[in-house]
Amino acid sequence: MPEVNHLNRAEKTLTAYPLCDSCLGRLFRPPQKGLTNKQRGKYLREQLHLKKKTGVNECWLCEGLLGEIDHFTKLVSSILKPYEFDTFLIGSKIDEDILKKEQELISFTRSKSTDSLKMEVNREIGKILEKKLGRTVDFAAPDIAAVVDTAYDVVHLQIKSLYIYGRYKKYERGIPQTRWPCSICRGRGCRACKYSGRLYETSVEELIAQKALELTSGSEESFHGSGREDIDARMLGNGRPFVLEVKNPKKRSIDLSRFKKETNKVAKDRVEITDLRFSDATEVVRIKHADFRKIYTVIIEGEKPFKKEKLKEVARILPGTTIQQFTPTRVAHRRANTVRERKIYHFAVEAVEGTIARLTIETESGTYIKELISGDQGKTTPNLSDMIGIPCTVRELDVVEIKGE
């Protein structure tokens, strides 16, 4: 039997405010377990020997809102039909006047254990949909959240992005990693960019994302690479780690083998993707902050013929050296001016022929290789040009391995 105090407060409340069973049950919790709020309210009314029942449409608080649960459930179910998901969560927006009434009622009853009306709406819709859809409510990280605006019969969806991890190889020079908007019109389209809005025809991002958006019916995407190679550099070897984030996907369980095969077919001889698997947002953070060592092959050209012994002397000195690199001139317009320390782990001379030499270099992540060779007017020290006494530049640059995965 509920405490006498509970009954007294419930009777006093019903005298001042006509409430439906659900709203009454949310305010006062009898000790019985496993009852719904509606069953609690009915129980309290029986204990008070009250024969008159307040229907949900006459309820002072919810004003018939709790009688529309089935209606809201159908709205949510209908809007979720095109989407593939395993977990979901229901939210709601309640009219401000009703929320003010709820606060007035809580103050009047001095109840400390009440469920909010919003909580009940969310829970009741969720319970019905779990059975109807065969899906599970997830409070932590649902695939999709549906927020019901109860005043306007509108459902807003919040859809968890789909993340796909992989590695890409770039075989063609002149392709940026991500979209590069025209610097003049900033993507709007102008004569300079032939009204395309972009500086380059395509990018690694677009070549990879195109098929993913098609397979998932996603609205847009974001490309997260573990660093980036220069536009004129190739990405070879084991490829560069990336995470493709597909936003608002309607399909989640796509065939990654098909995605890889069809993407590689479309991007043949330009970009290739491998090692695909489903991922999550935490991996974006990981690869963005990972310090992967990188191995490069570099073709350099000097203003005068190289002396092989001089190059080999540098190859003996540089490994283990920490260089100082002030923000390079070529990226100063988009990078903060600062001095970066980077370690050189390996430096080998593979071939020398006149003014051309081929090198293999392994460095700490974030090293500017072109500036290591040229010196960039003293912004990188030590540098190869100063060490051999011949100004030289990078003719071709390839990333051949990203270590650490």
Beta strands, then each sheet from edge to edge (+ up, - down):
strand 1: 87-93
strand 2: 136-137
strand 3: 144-149
strand 4: 154-159
strand 5: 162-170
strand 6: 220-225
strand 7: 234-247
strand 8: 271-279
strand 9: 294-302
strand 10: 322-326
strand 11: 339-353
strand 12: 356-363
strand 13: 380-381
strand 14: 392-402
sheet 1: 2+ 1+ 3+ 4-
sheet 2: 6+ 7- 5+ 8-
sheet 3: 6+ 7- 14- 9+ 12- 11+ 10- 13+
end
